[in-house]
Amino acid sequence: MEFIYTRKINYYETDRMGVVHHSNYIRFLEESRSYWMEKVGLPMALVEERGYTIPTIEVNCKYKYHVTCGDEITIEPKITEYNGVKMTVTYKVLDKKTGNTVIEAYTKHCFTNRDLKPVNIKKCDDLIYDKFEKLYLD
């Protein structure tokens, strides 16, 4: 299932040079991932109600092209690795106007219980496992 999140850059997200400060891209990735999960019926509130968390364990981001205040970016998250214990989400981040790749990025996550102990969601929760599996296979 293709999903595209569009976001306008705010002035406060830029640095002294007028471009988006590098640290903000990590927030943008999380925004897109959270919004995507809501749209597919997996809001974090539901995941947490069922007793699980999905912490980020790694972030990789290569900066390719800058954007500034008022520009719009599109972010397309896609699960590229998934086994029920860990998953990798890769992001296609483009300048909406020019189509230039802004960043190349991925985040890695694991599934844990409330005590932050790793779990195999496939063995613990069919609903959550199946929804992520469907996203992975699409």
C-alpha positions, -999 to +999 in steps of 0.1 A: +000+000+000+016+032-011+013+061+014+027+096+009+029+122+037+032+158+027+047+184+050+054+221+047+086+234+062+082+260+090+106+288+096+115+276+131+128+244+116+155+261+096+190+271+108+211+303+104+217+294+067+180+292+060+179+255+054+162+228+074+184+219+104+196+183+100+181+172+133+145+180+122+145+153+095+144+126+122+112+142+135+098+143+100+104+106+096+087+098+128+057+121+119+053+103+086+056+068+102+031+077+130+006+092+105+010+062+082+004+038+111-028+056+120-041+055+084-036+017+082-053+011+116-022+007+138-021+039+158+005+038+186-023+042+211-037+008+200-002-008+200+004+004+235-031-006+247-022-041+236+009-040+257+037-032+232+060-005+222+081-001+190+113+017+199+137+031+173+170+013+176+188+029+146+185+058+123+205+064+091+201+096+071+220+109+041+214+145+032+212+150-006+194+183-012+183+212+010+149+226+015+139+259+031+110+276+048+078+273+028+090+243+007+070+212+009+084+177+011+068+143+005+077+113+026+069+078+015+076+052+042+079+016+033+087-015+054+117-032+037+126-058+064+102-074+089+103-106+109+080-100+138+109-091+161+125-062+142+116-041+112+133-016+089+113+013+075+129+031+045+118+066+035+116+083+001+118+120+009+114+144-020+111+181-026+075+183-038+082+211-062+114+199-079+112+161-073+148+162-059+157+136-033+161+155-001+174+127+021+179+089+018+169+074+052+159+044+071+149+036+107+152+003+125+128-008+152+121-037+175+089-048+193+089-049+231+065-054+259+058-028+285+090-037+304+110-030+272+119-066+268+121-077+232+091-098+219+083-117+188+050-100+179+042-130+156+039-152+187+022-126+209-003-107+188-018-119+155-036-086+148-004-064+150+018-090+133-007-094+104-011-057+098+027-051+096+031-082+075+006-069+050+025-035+048+057-054+043+044-075+015+026-047-003 
